Amino acid sequence: MRRVDANRVSVSVNLRDLEELMGRKLSIDDLRELIKFVKAEIEEARDEEVELEVTHDRPDHFSAEGLSRTLKGVLGIETGLTELEFKWSDGAAIHEVPNRRYAVFAIVHGLFLNDEALKQLIQLQEKLSTVYGRNRRRASIGIYDLAKVELPIEYKQVDLDKVNYVPLDSKEAIRGAQLLETEKGKMYGEYALMNGKVPVIMDSDGNVLAVAPVLGSEITKVDTGTRDVLMDVTAIDPKSLREVFTIFIYGLRERTRNRRVEIIGTNALTPADLSIRKWRLSLNFVNDLLGTELDQASVASALLRARHGVNSLDGGEVEVSVAPYRLSVIHPVDLVEDVAILHGYHNMEGVYPPSPSGGKLHPLTRLSSLVREAMVGLGAQEVLNYALTDPFLASLDGTPVKILNPISELYSMVRTGIWPQLISTLVRNKTLTARKPKVFEVGRVAFVAGDSVVEENHLGFAVTGDEVTLTDVLVILNSLLYQLNVKPNYSSMQDRNGINGRTVRVMVDGIPVGKAFEVNPDILIKLGLENPAGAFEVNLDELAKIILAQ
């Protein structure tokens, strides 16, 4: 079964495409060795296609472009700061769009695109819109063939019934509400529609480039012949827009030799948002955190390979320049992490932290482990039930604790005893079990006592079969207590859950620790168990105290 991690994002890359971007041969074994420096894991490799799991804090690794940039640094092919020049000009008019207020439009020239490059850019577009754009609700990206666009462009809100264009991957135009009936319209239409209006991007000829964040236009679709692109990010807040735009524009950079991006319109970004950030990093700070003795040259080398700019300073410090696409660098400790990764965790010796005392298992934990081993050895099957249960089972052994606002009546109360759930387990599995099935559980119970709630650790046991009696229960209980070096005494007791004359209190050293009984047939009939059943329940907290006192 494939592992699912909410903090990781699945990304597909092509080995040959990585080679082309990096400018060197790369085998899958090479990649397996290099990936340890990238905070990623290889999940699957099929011929030239590789499935990666990358951490969500490195969105620049959501496609081959950013991954190749990092790997070039790891290998020393290209180190230091990734440069990109931003030019600001006019070419887009951004009007008031209340439900998607912020936008940026930019142009990148001189792209080299093949089928795999297109696949990677689409992947980056979708991953960013999903992860950082919250499934396009907060932010989304559009990309268009500039040769098919007449500048200037407009971003504005228009009546839905006035929308008329050919959407992506379609041959026929759609009008008005037909947009919401498309696949993308059903998924994202609610983020666009407000008071019968939708956000639209149009060129000077009146052609619709996209309805944000729903669907682009087939007419301006990017293909392998595209050399210059217009891209946009629309968002509901400047932070989301800045994050998504920065990662995508640096991704486009890897597909062109042109190091200039022309921003033709925005109401969310300033030059400061896209500027290089500078940090001071102390050599002592690095070594104290990592437990190393790295010199200034080693730290500088690691930072350069991590694609940062480095300027050595006096006093054992370095000035680190960080590109805007490195969203995860928000504190000097993040730069120390980059040093650790590029230096190699495997090159750092682990040191156990000093401790005034040694750790050991709690006596109750040791007792619980012994009980489990003994019960399995006695032929019982361990089960695990929820501590929450339904009102009937919870009420059998005491006054239950009720849950406020439960998700279901089946889980509306905390169990007061374990044995009722074990009987219920036997009922659910009565067609699949042996002739005389035995089940047990070690867990916590809780019940109301006066004005307080009491919590205890219990062992519950249940057995059923054609001729089950109290003797079957006591055989198991006696054997268990004998293995724990405890001698029990039994005395008759009245209990509404047991049959009169077949219910006993379990005593150890004069202290009551539990009970054993044949289950009342009325309970069995209500739960749906046809055969007789027996059970015992022991308070492990009390039993642990007795054993420790011996």
C-alpha positions as CSV (number, residue, x, y, z in Angstrom):
1,M,0.0,0.0,0.0
2,R,1.3,3.4,-0.9
3,R,2.1,5.7,2.1
4,V,0.1,8.9,2.3
5,D,1.7,11.9,4.0
6,A,-0.2,15.2,4.2
7,N,3.2,17.0,4.4
8,R,4.4,15.6,1.1
9,V,3.4,16.2,-2.5
10,S,3.6,13.6,-5.3
11,V,5.6,14.8,-8.3
12,S,6.4,13.0,-11.6
13,V,9.6,13.7,-13.5
14,N,11.3,12.3,-16.6
15,L,14.9,11.2,-16.2
16,R,15.9,12.3,-19.7
17,D,14.3,15.7,-19.2
18,L,16.3,16.1,-15.9
19,E,19.4,15.3,-17.9
20,E,18.7,18.0,-20.5
21,L,18.0,20.6,-17.8
22,M,21.1,19.7,-15.8
23,G,23.4,19.3,-18.8
24,R,24.8,15.9,-17.7
25,K,24.0,12.2,-17.8
26,L,21.9,10.9,-15.0
27,S,20.9,7.3,-14.1
28,I,18.3,6.3,-11.7
29,D,21.0,5.1,-9.3
30,D,22.6,8.6,-9.5
31,L,19.2,10.1,-8.7
32,R,18.7,7.8,-5.7
33,E,22.0,9.0,-4.4
34,L,21.4,12.7,-5.0
35,I,17.8,12.7,-3.8
36,K,19.0,12.6,-0.1
37,F,20.1,16.2,-0.5
38,V,16.7,17.4,-1.8
39,K,14.3,16.6,1.1
40,A,12.5,14.1,-1.2
41,E,12.0,10.4,-1.7
42,I,11.7,8.2,-4.8
43,E,8.4,6.4,-4.5
44,E,8.5,4.5,-7.9
45,A,10.7,4.4,-11.0
46,R,9.3,3.0,-14.3
47,D,11.8,3.1,-17.1
48,E,12.5,6.9,-17.5
49,E,9.5,8.0,-15.4
50,V,10.1,8.7,-11.7
51,E,7.5,9.3,-9.0
52,L,8.8,11.5,-6.2
53,E,7.4,12.5,-2.8
54,V,8.6,16.1,-2.1
55,T,8.0,18.2,1.1
56,H,5.4,20.9,0.8
57,D,7.8,23.5,2.1
58,R,9.9,23.2,-1.1
59,P,7.4,24.1,-3.8
60,D,10.3,24.8,-6.1
61,H,10.6,21.0,-6.3
62,F,7.1,20.5,-7.6
63,S,8.5,20.0,-11.1
64,A,11.7,19.1,-12.9
65,E,12.7,22.7,-13.4
66,G,13.2,23.5,-9.7
67,L,14.5,20.0,-9.0
68,S,17.2,20.3,-11.7
69,R,18.2,23.8,-10.3
70,T,18.8,22.2,-6.8
71,L,20.6,19.2,-8.2
72,K,23.0,21.3,-10.2
73,G,23.9,23.0,-7.0
74,V,24.4,19.6,-5.2
75,L,26.7,18.4,-7.9
76,G,28.6,21.7,-8.2
77,I,27.5,22.2,-11.9
78,E,26.0,25.5,-11.1
79,T,26.3,27.1,-7.6
80,G,25.3,30.3,-5.9
81,L,22.3,32.6,-6.4
82,T,19.8,32.0,-9.2
83,E,19.6,35.3,-10.9
84,L,16.5,36.7,-12.5
85,E,15.9,40.3,-13.5
86,F,12.4,41.9,-13.2
87,K,11.4,44.7,-15.6
88,W,8.3,46.7,-14.8
89,S,6.2,48.1,-17.6
90,D,2.6,48.8,-18.6
91,G,0.5,46.3,-20.6
92,A,-2.4,45.3,-18.4
93,A,-5.3,47.2,-16.8
94,I,-6.5,45.6,-13.6
95,H,-10.0,46.7,-12.6
96,E,-12.0,46.1,-9.4
97,V,-12.8,42.4,-9.0
98,P,-14.3,42.0,-5.5
99,N,-14.1,38.2,-5.2
100,R,-10.6,37.9,-6.7
101,R,-9.1,41.2,-6.1
102,Y,-5.4,40.7,-6.7
103,A,-3.6,39.9,-10.0
104,V,-0.2,40.0,-11.7
105,F,0.6,39.6,-15.4
106,A,4.1,38.9,-16.7
107,I,5.9,38.0,-20.0
108,V,8.8,35.6,-20.4
109,H,10.6,35.4,-23.8
110,G,12.7,32.7,-25.5
111,L,11.3,29.5,-24.1
112,F,12.3,26.1,-25.4
113,L,9.4,23.7,-25.0
114,N,8.9,20.1,-25.9
115,D,6.2,17.7,-24.9
116,E,7.9,16.9,-21.5
117,A,8.5,20.6,-20.8
118,L,4.8,21.3,-21.3
119,K,3.9,18.4,-19.1
120,Q,6.2,19.7,-16.3
121,L,4.9,23.3,-16.6
122,I,1.3,22.0,-16.4
123,Q,2.3,19.9,-13.4
124,L,3.9,22.9,-11.6
125,Q,0.8,25.0,-12.5
126,E,-1.6,22.5,-11.0
127,K,0.5,21.6,-7.9
128,L,0.9,25.2,-7.0
129,S,-2.7,26.0,-7.6
130,T,-3.7,23.0,-5.5
131,V,-1.3,23.2,-2.6
132,Y,-0.5,26.9,-2.2
133,G,-3.6,28.1,-4.0
134,R,-5.8,25.9,-1.8
135,N,-7.3,24.1,-4.8
136,R,-7.5,27.4,-6.8
137,R,-9.7,29.0,-4.1
138,R,-6.9,31.4,-2.9
139,A,-4.8,31.6,-6.0
140,S,-4.5,30.1,-9.5
141,I,-2.2,30.4,-12.5
142,G,-2.9,31.0,-16.2
143,I,-0.4,30.7,-19.1
144,Y,-0.9,31.8,-22.7
145,D,1.0,31.9,-26.0
146,L,1.9,35.6,-26.3
147,A,1.9,35.4,-30.1
148,K,-1.8,34.8,-30.0
149,V,-2.5,37.7,-27.6
150,E,-3.1,41.4,-28.5
151,L,-1.7,43.6,-25.8
152,P,-2.8,45.4,-23.7
153,I,-5.0,43.1,-21.7
154,E,-7.7,43.7,-19.1
155,Y,-8.7,41.9,-15.9
156,K,-12.2,42.8,-14.9
157,Q,-15.5,41.4,-13.7
158,V,-18.2,40.8,-16.4
159,D,-21.7,39.4,-16.4
160,L,-21.7,35.6,-16.8
161,D,-24.2,35.7,-19.7
162,K,-21.8,37.9,-21.7
163,V,-19.0,35.3,-21.6
164,N,-18.4,33.7,-25.0
165,Y,-15.2,31.8,-25.9
166,V,-13.7,28.4,-26.8
167,P,-12.4,26.9,-23.6
168,L,-9.2,24.7,-23.4
169,D,-9.3,21.3,-25.1
170,S,-12.6,22.2,-26.8
171,K,-13.6,22.9,-30.4
172,E,-16.8,24.8,-29.7
173,A,-17.5,28.0,-28.0
174,I,-19.5,28.2,-24.7
175,R,-21.8,30.9,-23.6
176,G,-22.8,32.1,-20.2
177,A,-23.9,29.5,-17.7
178,Q,-22.4,26.7,-20.0
179,L,-19.1,27.5,-18.3
180,L,-20.4,26.2,-15.0
181,E,-21.5,23.0,-16.6
182,T,-18.0,22.1,-17.8
183,E,-15.8,19.8,-15.7
184,K,-13.7,22.7,-14.4
185,G,-16.7,24.8,-14.0
186,K,-18.3,22.3,-11.6
187,M,-15.0,22.1,-9.7
188,Y,-14.1,25.8,-9.5
189,G,-17.1,27.8,-10.7
190,E,-18.1,28.8,-7.1
191,Y,-14.8,30.7,-6.7
192,A,-15.5,32.8,-9.8
193,L,-19.2,33.5,-9.6
194,M,-20.4,36.5,-7.6
195,N,-23.7,38.2,-8.0
196,G,-24.0,36.8,-11.6
197,K,-20.5,38.1,-12.6
198,V,-17.1,36.3,-13.1
199,P,-13.5,37.5,-13.4
200,V,-12.3,37.6,-17.0
201,I,-9.0,38.2,-18.7
202,M,-9.4,39.8,-22.1
203,D,-7.0,41.1,-24.8
204,S,-7.4,44.4,-26.7
205,D,-9.3,42.5,-29.5
206,G,-11.9,41.4,-27.0
207,N,-10.8,37.8,-27.0
208,V,-11.3,36.0,-23.6
209,L,-8.0,34.5,-22.5
210,A,-9.5,32.9,-19.3
211,V,-12.2,33.0,-16.8
212,A,-10.3,33.0,-13.5
213,P,-9.8,30.6,-11.8
214,V,-11.9,28.2,-13.9
215,L,-10.8,27.7,-17.5
216,G,-8.4,29.2,-20.1
217,S,-8.9,29.6,-23.8
218,E,-8.1,27.1,-26.5
219,I,-7.1,29.9,-28.9
220,T,-4.2,31.0,-26.7
221,K,-3.1,27.5,-25.6
222,V,0.6,27.0,-25.2
223,D,2.2,24.3,-27.3
224,T,5.7,23.1,-28.4
225,G,5.8,26.0,-30.9
226,T,5.4,28.6,-28.3
227,R,8.4,30.8,-27.7
228,D,7.0,33.7,-25.6
229,V,4.4,33.4,-22.9
230,L,2.1,35.6,-21.0
231,M,1.3,34.3,-17.5
232,D,-1.0,35.5,-14.8
233,V,-1.7,34.8,-11.1
234,T,-5.0,35.9,-9.7
235,A,-5.7,35.6,-5.9
236,I,-7.8,36.6,-3.0
237,D,-4.7,37.8,-1.0
238,P,-1.3,39.2,-1.8
239,K,0.7,36.6,0.1
240,S,-0.8,33.6,-1.9
241,L,-0.3,35.5,-5.1
242,R,3.4,36.3,-4.3
243,E,4.2,32.7,-3.3
244,V,2.6,31.1,-6.4
245,F,3.9,33.7,-8.9
246,T,7.5,33.5,-7.6
247,I,7.8,29.7,-7.8
248,F,6.2,29.5,-11.2
249,I,8.3,32.4,-12.7
250,Y,11.5,30.8,-11.5
251,G,10.3,27.5,-13.0
252,L,9.9,29.2,-16.4
253,R,13.4,30.6,-16.0
254,E,14.9,27.1,-16.3
255,R,13.3,26.7,-19.8
256,T,14.9,29.8,-21.3
257,R,18.3,31.4,-21.5
258,N,16.5,34.8,-21.1
259,R,17.0,36.0,-17.5
260,R,14.5,38.8,-17.7
261,V,10.8,38.8,-16.7
262,E,8.6,41.7,-17.8
263,I,5.8,42.4,-15.3
264,I,3.2,44.3,-17.3
265,G,0.7,44.9,-14.6
266,T,0.0,44.1,-10.9
267,N,-1.9,45.5,-7.9
268,A,-0.3,43.1,-5.5
269,L,3.5,43.0,-6.0
270,T,6.2,45.5,-5.5
271,P,9.9,45.3,-6.5
272,A,10.6,44.6,-2.8
273,D,8.5,41.4,-2.9
274,L,10.8,40.0,-5.6
275,S,14.1,41.2,-4.3
276,I,16.9,39.1,-2.9
277,R,16.7,38.8,0.9
278,K,19.9,39.0,3.0
279,W,20.7,37.2,6.2
280,R,23.7,37.2,8.5
281,L,24.7,33.8,9.7
282,S,27.2,33.2,12.5
283,L,29.6,30.3,12.3
284,N,29.2,29.6,16.0
285,F,25.4,29.5,15.5
286,V,25.7,26.9,12.8
287,N,28.1,24.7,14.8
288,D,26.2,25.0,18.0
289,L,23.0,23.8,16.3
290,L,24.6,21.0,14.4
291,G,27.2,19.9,16.9
292,T,29.9,20.3,14.2
293,E,33.2,22.1,13.9
294,L,32.8,23.4,10.3
295,D,35.0,26.3,9.2
296,Q,33.8,29.4,7.4
297,A,34.8,28.0,4.0
298,S,32.8,24.7,4.5
299,V,29.7,26.6,5.6
300,A,30.1,29.0,2.6
301,S,30.5,26.0,0.2
302,A,27.4,24.3,1.5
303,L,25.3,27.5,1.2
304,L,26.6,28.1,-2.4
305,R,25.6,24.5,-3.3
306,A,22.2,25.2,-1.8
307,R,21.8,28.0,-4.4
308,H,22.3,30.9,-2.0
309,G,24.7,33.8,-2.5
310,V,27.4,34.1,0.1
311,N,29.7,36.9,1.1
312,S,32.2,36.1,3.9
313,L,32.4,38.7,6.7
314,D,34.8,39.3,9.5
315,G,34.1,37.9,13.0
316,G,33.1,34.4,11.8
317,E,30.0,35.5,9.9
318,V,28.7,35.1,6.4
319,E,26.1,37.2,4.6
320,V,23.7,35.0,2.8
321,S,21.6,36.1,-0.1
322,V,18.4,34.2,-0.6
323,A,16.3,34.1,-3.8
324,P,12.6,34.9,-3.4
325,Y,11.5,31.4,-4.6
326,R,12.9,30.0,-1.3
327,L,9.7,30.5,0.6
328,S,10.8,28.2,3.5
329,V,13.7,30.5,4.6
330,I,12.1,32.6,7.3
331,H,14.8,32.4,10.0
332,P,18.6,31.8,10.1
333,V,17.9,28.2,11.4
334,D,16.5,27.4,7.9
335,L,19.9,28.3,6.4
336,V,21.5,26.0,9.0
337,E,19.3,23.2,7.8
338,D,20.5,23.8,4.2
339,V,24.1,23.6,5.6
340,A,23.3,20.3,7.3
341,I,21.6,18.9,4.2
342,L,24.5,19.8,1.8
343,H,27.2,18.8,4.3
344,G,25.3,15.5,4.7
345,Y,23.5,14.3,7.8
346,H,25.5,11.0,7.3
347,N,28.7,13.0,7.9
348,M,27.5,14.2,11.3
349,E,28.1,12.1,14.4
350,G,25.0,11.6,16.6
351,V,25.3,12.5,20.2
352,Y,22.9,11.5,22.9
353,P,21.7,14.5,25.0
354,P,22.7,14.4,28.7
355,S,20.1,13.2,31.1
356,P,20.0,13.2,34.9
357,S,18.3,9.9,34.9
358,G,17.7,6.8,32.8
359,G,14.4,6.1,31.2
360,K,12.4,3.0,32.0
361,L,8.9,1.6,31.5
362,H,6.1,2.4,33.9
363,P,5.2,-0.5,36.1
364,L,1.7,-0.5,34.6
365,T,3.1,-0.7,31.1
366,R,5.3,-3.7,32.1
367,L,2.2,-5.4,33.7
368,S,0.1,-4.7,30.6
369,S,2.7,-6.3,28.4
370,L,3.0,-9.4,30.6
371,V,-0.8,-9.7,30.6
372,R,-1.0,-9.5,26.8
373,E,1.6,-12.2,26.4
374,A,0.0,-14.4,29.0
375,M,-3.5,-14.1,27.5
376,V,-2.3,-14.8,24.0
377,G,-0.5,-17.9,25.4
378,L,-3.8,-19.0,26.9
379,G,-5.4,-19.0,23.5
380,A,-7.2,-15.7,23.5
381,Q,-7.2,-13.3,20.6
382,E,-6.4,-9.6,21.4
383,V,-8.8,-7.0,20.0
384,L,-8.8,-3.2,20.1
385,N,-12.0,-1.3,20.4
386,Y,-12.6,2.4,20.6
387,A,-12.9,3.9,24.1
388,L,-16.2,5.5,22.9
389,T,-19.2,3.3,22.6
390,D,-23.0,3.4,22.4
391,P,-25.4,4.2,25.3
392,F,-26.5,0.6,25.9
393,L,-23.0,-0.9,26.2
394,A,-21.7,2.1,28.2
395,S,-24.5,1.8,30.7
396,L,-23.9,-1.9,31.6
397,D,-21.1,-1.4,34.0
398,G,-21.6,2.0,35.7
399,T,-22.7,5.6,35.1
400,P,-21.2,6.6,31.7
401,V,-19.5,9.8,30.7
402,K,-21.5,11.5,27.9
403,I,-19.8,13.2,24.9
404,L,-21.0,16.6,23.9
405,N,-21.8,16.9,20.2
406,P,-20.9,13.3,19.2
407,I,-20.5,12.5,15.5
408,S,-22.7,9.4,16.0
409,E,-24.8,7.8,18.7
410,L,-22.6,4.7,18.3
411,Y,-19.7,6.8,19.8
412,S,-21.6,9.1,22.2
413,M,-20.3,7.8,25.5
414,V,-17.1,6.6,27.1
415,R,-17.1,2.9,28.0
416,T,-17.4,2.0,31.6
417,G,-16.2,-1.5,31.1
418,I,-14.4,-3.5,28.4
419,W,-16.4,-6.8,28.5
420,P,-19.6,-5.4,26.8
421,Q,-17.6,-4.4,23.7
422,L,-16.0,-7.9,23.7
423,I,-19.4,-9.5,23.7
424,S,-20.3,-7.2,20.8
425,T,-17.1,-8.2,19.0
426,L,-18.1,-11.9,19.4
427,V,-21.5,-11.1,17.9
428,R,-20.1,-9.4,14.9
429,N,-17.7,-12.3,14.2
430,K,-19.9,-15.3,15.2
431,T,-19.9,-16.8,11.7
432,L,-16.1,-16.5,11.3
433,T,-14.8,-17.7,14.7
434,A,-13.8,-21.0,16.2
435,R,-16.2,-23.3,18.2
436,K,-15.3,-21.6,21.5
437,P,-13.7,-18.2,20.6
438,K,-11.9,-16.2,23.3
439,V,-11.1,-12.5,23.1
440,F,-9.5,-10.0,25.4
441,E,-8.5,-6.3,25.5
442,V,-6.3,-4.1,27.7
443,G,-7.5,-0.5,27.8
444,R,-8.9,2.4,29.6
445,V,-12.4,2.9,31.0
446,A,-14.1,5.9,32.6
447,F,-17.2,6.4,34.7
448,V,-19.0,9.0,36.8
449,A,-18.5,8.7,40.6
450,G,-20.2,11.5,42.5
451,D,-19.1,14.8,41.2
452,S,-16.0,13.5,39.4
453,V,-14.9,11.2,36.6
454,V,-12.8,8.2,37.4
455,E,-10.4,6.7,34.8
456,E,-9.0,3.2,35.2
457,N,-6.9,0.7,33.2
458,H,-8.7,-2.7,32.8
459,L,-8.3,-6.1,31.3
460,G,-11.5,-7.5,29.8
461,F,-12.0,-11.1,28.6
462,A,-15.0,-12.9,27.0
463,V,-15.7,-16.4,25.7
464,T,-18.7,-18.0,24.1
465,G,-19.7,-21.5,23.0
466,D,-22.4,-24.2,23.3
467,E,-21.5,-25.2,26.8
468,V,-19.6,-22.2,28.2
469,T,-19.8,-21.8,32.0
470,L,-18.2,-19.8,34.8
471,T,-15.6,-22.6,35.0
472,D,-14.3,-21.7,31.5
473,V,-13.8,-18.1,32.6
474,L,-12.1,-19.0,35.9
475,V,-9.7,-21.4,34.3
476,I,-8.3,-18.5,32.1
477,L,-8.3,-16.1,35.0
478,N,-6.6,-18.5,37.4
479,S,-3.9,-19.3,34.9
480,L,-3.3,-15.6,34.2
481,L,-3.0,-14.7,37.9
482,Y,-0.7,-17.7,38.6
483,Q,1.7,-16.5,35.9
484,L,1.7,-13.0,37.5
485,N,2.5,-14.7,40.9
486,V,-0.8,-13.6,42.4
487,K,-3.2,-15.8,44.4
488,P,-6.9,-14.9,44.0
489,N,-9.9,-15.6,46.2
490,Y,-13.5,-15.6,45.0
491,S,-16.7,-14.7,46.7
492,S,-20.2,-14.9,45.5
493,M,-21.8,-11.5,44.5
494,Q,-24.9,-10.1,43.0
495,D,-24.5,-8.3,39.6
496,R,-27.3,-7.4,37.1
497,N,-25.0,-8.4,34.3
498,G,-24.3,-11.9,35.5
499,I,-26.4,-14.9,36.4
500,N,-27.2,-15.4,40.1
501,G,-25.0,-18.0,41.6
502,R,-22.6,-17.8,38.7
503,T,-21.1,-14.5,39.4
504,V,-18.0,-14.0,41.7
505,R,-16.0,-11.1,43.0
506,V,-12.2,-11.5,42.4
507,M,-10.1,-10.7,45.5
508,V,-6.3,-10.5,45.9
509,D,-4.9,-9.9,49.4
510,G,-8.3,-8.9,50.6
511,I,-8.7,-6.2,47.9
512,P,-11.4,-6.4,45.2
513,V,-9.8,-6.3,41.8
514,G,-12.5,-7.4,39.5
515,K,-15.3,-9.8,38.8
516,A,-16.0,-13.0,36.7
517,F,-19.5,-14.2,35.6
518,E,-21.7,-15.9,33.1
519,V,-23.3,-13.1,31.1
520,N,-27.0,-12.5,31.7
521,P,-29.0,-14.1,28.8
522,D,-31.1,-10.9,28.5
523,I,-28.0,-9.0,27.5
524,L,-27.0,-11.7,25.1
525,I,-30.4,-11.8,23.4
526,K,-30.4,-8.0,23.1
527,L,-26.9,-8.0,21.5
528,G,-27.8,-11.0,19.2
529,L,-25.6,-13.8,20.6
530,E,-27.3,-17.2,20.7
531,N,-24.8,-19.2,22.7
532,P,-23.9,-18.7,26.4
533,A,-21.0,-16.4,27.2
534,G,-18.7,-15.8,30.1
535,A,-16.5,-12.8,31.0
536,F,-14.2,-11.3,33.5
537,E,-12.9,-7.8,34.0
538,V,-9.9,-6.9,36.2
539,N,-8.7,-3.5,37.4
540,L,-5.0,-3.5,36.3
541,D,-4.3,-0.3,38.3
542,E,-5.2,-2.1,41.6
543,L,-3.4,-5.3,40.5
544,A,-0.2,-3.3,39.8
545,K,-0.3,-1.8,43.3
546,I,-0.6,-5.2,44.8
547,I,2.2,-6.7,42.8
548,L,4.6,-3.8,43.5
549,A,3.8,-4.1,47.2
550,Q,4.9,-7.8,47.3
